[in-house]
Amino acid sequence: MHRRFAGLLLAASFVAAAPLRAQTSFTLVSGSPVSAFGYEVGPYTGILGTSSAAQALFVYCVDVAHTVAPGQVWEVNLTNLGTGVGVGTNTRSANLAAYRQAAWLTTQYALHPDATADIQATIWNLFGSVAGIAPSSDYWFLQAQANFASLDYSGFLVATDVNMVQANSAQEFIVVTPEPSTIALLATGLLGVVGVATRTRRRQRAG
């Protein structure tokens, strides 16, 4: 591998990996424009990390018992739903299957915007029944049970307040991170740039 390319790829991997530390800052940027049951439901936006390279990501509330406001910043533990390591230790629930079903349900918001309220209510009820919050039917619960095993969860994280045992701790969210293929595409692009530059220098030397 070309030495300069190796350095660029290593730097790119550091940038991509930076938000994936086991513990990092979480900023809620905005809530959802959709309301139901007296709450904002569906995708929110948030930021992991504090570096200038940090970008807003879609985040999904799985915890109706706690509240946060846009602009609020707190420290979170990040638990990868692909490995499941840390579920029950760094998360509010020990039910990995419930988190994965919730993650699968978050993929349905964009496909079924008219069902946002039912999907959100189903997610919240995966972790225990909530008074006054219930989907109109069991449809999305049954869909999650039937389909969640088919999804790759390596890009899904649970962001949980490091002070989750405190009464005033922040909501828990599922965060969707960029797919690993993004790094591969970046590497391919860098390799192409290095290849062109190398050929250009060779032509200049030959000339």
C-alpha atoms as one frame of an Amber mdcrd trajectory, in Angstrom:
protein
   0.000   0.000   0.000   1.297   3.458  -0.859   2.711   5.067   2.296   0.841
   8.345   1.855  -2.418   6.547   1.103  -1.954   4.431   4.216  -1.592   7.605
   6.260  -4.708   9.167   4.737  -6.742   6.021   5.279  -5.569   5.806   8.872
  -6.569   9.428   9.444  -9.959   8.787   7.840 -10.508   5.783  10.064  -9.793
   7.928  13.127 -12.378  10.503  12.017 -14.968   7.806  11.351 -14.271   6.059
  14.626 -14.171   9.173  16.806 -17.926   9.328  17.549 -17.961   5.612  18.387
 -16.079   5.826  21.663 -17.682   3.903  24.508 -18.478   7.213  26.213 -19.028
  10.564  24.547 -21.045  13.766  24.631 -24.547  13.771  23.199 -26.374  16.919
  22.094 -30.057  16.939  21.252 -30.417  19.267  18.270 -34.137  19.124  17.605
 -37.240  17.125  18.307 -39.831  15.888  15.845 -42.523  17.947  14.098 -44.954
  15.070  14.662 -46.840  14.882  17.958 -48.936  12.128  19.523 -49.929  11.119
  23.051 -48.715  14.524  24.226 -45.148  13.874  23.042 -43.039  14.469  19.963
 -42.752  11.157  18.131 -40.560   9.800  15.370 -37.012  10.777  14.410 -35.159
  13.492  16.333 -31.725  14.860  15.462 -28.709  14.788  17.727 -24.930  15.043
  17.685 -22.425  12.558  19.068 -19.133  14.044  20.186 -17.927  17.627  20.333
 -15.332  17.801  17.564 -15.762  20.151  14.614 -16.257  17.068  12.435 -19.275
  15.875  14.436 -22.452  15.766  12.364 -26.131  15.678  13.197 -27.586  12.174
  13.092 -31.083  10.782  13.307 -31.806   9.592  16.846 -34.819   7.695  18.102
 -36.276   7.830  21.589 -36.840   4.476  23.291 -37.487   5.936  26.738 -40.648
   7.888  27.488 -40.002   8.075  31.233 -37.301  10.762  30.952 -37.184  14.083
  29.120 -34.639  16.309  27.406 -34.813  19.591  25.506 -33.145  20.759  22.281
 -29.700  22.133  23.033 -29.224  19.942  26.084 -25.834  18.199  26.312 -24.981
  15.186  28.442 -22.505  12.316  28.591 -23.652   8.945  27.277 -22.455   5.375
  27.165 -22.662   3.911  23.660 -23.723   0.291  23.316 -23.480  -1.424  19.941
 -26.542  -3.506  19.114 -24.501  -5.632  16.726 -22.415  -7.158  19.492 -24.827
  -6.540  22.338 -21.895  -6.021  24.698 -22.959  -3.670  27.490 -26.697  -4.253
  27.154 -28.021  -4.486  30.694 -24.899  -2.866  32.120 -24.762   0.454  30.299
 -28.396   0.519  29.151 -31.683   0.964  30.965 -32.967  -2.441  29.842 -31.216
  -5.814  29.668 -33.409  -6.973  26.780 -31.213  -7.062  23.657 -34.049  -8.424
  21.515 -36.252  -5.476  22.503 -33.543  -2.985  21.520 -33.071  -4.724  18.182
 -36.807  -4.771  17.553 -36.905  -1.072  18.388 -34.018  -0.464  15.980 -35.838
  -2.365  13.236 -38.936  -0.268  13.877 -36.935   2.949  13.449 -36.208   1.862
   9.870 -39.937   1.927   9.166 -40.569   5.614   9.925 -39.449   6.810   6.499
 -41.319   4.022   4.724 -44.573   4.546   6.626 -44.770   8.190   7.787 -48.510
   7.899   8.388 -47.774   5.233  11.011 -45.280   7.329  12.997 -47.432   7.450
  16.138 -48.130   3.714  16.128 -44.468   2.875  15.501 -43.316   5.151  18.324
 -45.901   3.765  20.740 -44.827   0.234  19.848 -41.182   1.098  20.542 -41.986
   2.584  23.942 -44.148  -0.385  24.903 -41.382  -2.856  24.048 -39.763  -1.785
  27.304 -42.903  -1.926  29.423 -46.502  -0.794  29.087 -47.004   2.947  29.330
 -50.250   4.400  30.685 -52.084   6.386  28.029 -49.685   5.379  25.248 -50.655
   2.467  23.048 -50.596   1.754  19.312 -53.906   1.340  17.544 -53.151  -2.369
  17.008 -50.445  -5.029  17.452 -49.454  -4.742  13.796 -46.048  -3.109  14.274
 -45.197  -5.269  17.275 -45.859  -8.387  15.199 -43.897  -6.957  12.263 -40.917
  -6.265  14.511 -40.990  -9.761  15.967 -41.210 -11.342  12.534 -38.543  -9.249
  10.811 -35.970  -7.926  13.280 -33.628 -10.917  12.947 -32.948 -10.045   9.295
 -31.297  -6.679  10.034 -27.578  -5.961  10.496 -27.296  -4.057  13.781 -23.616
  -3.133  13.608 -24.551   0.473  12.766 -27.048   0.893  15.613 -26.023   2.245
  19.005 -27.918   2.817  22.227 -26.970   6.162  23.777 -27.637   6.029  27.511
 -27.000   8.741  30.090 -23.951   7.791  32.179 -26.011   8.921  35.179 -29.006
   6.784  34.242 -29.686   5.801  37.861 -30.476   9.405  38.763 -34.098  10.524
  38.637 -33.296  13.552  36.471 -31.196  11.630  33.954 -31.725  12.072  30.221
 -33.715  10.038  27.753 -32.240   6.977  26.108 -31.941   6.979  22.321 -31.069
   4.637  19.509 -28.563   6.253  17.164 -27.907   5.196  13.581 -24.275   5.698
  12.582 -22.820   5.846   9.048 -22.468   2.409   7.480 -18.997   0.808   7.405
 -19.221   0.961   3.600 -18.744   4.733   3.927 -15.161   4.133   5.036 -14.646
   1.696   2.165 -15.909   4.259  -0.331 -13.647   6.879   1.184 -10.709   4.487
   0.926 -11.535   3.780  -2.722 -11.675   7.491  -3.469  -8.380   8.147  -1.743
  -6.774   5.242  -3.581  -7.962   6.710  -6.877  -6.542  10.115  -6.006  -3.198
   8.609  -4.991  -3.124   6.505  -8.147  -3.722   9.501 -10.401  -1.120  11.562
  -8.557   1.437   8.760  -8.791   0.879   8.293 -12.526   1.120  12.055 -13.059
   4.457  12.246 -11.267   5.774   9.312 -13.267   4.782  10.999 -16.529   6.422
  14.240 -15.429   9.627  12.392 -14.597   9.526  10.512 -17.898   9.020  13.789
 -19.764
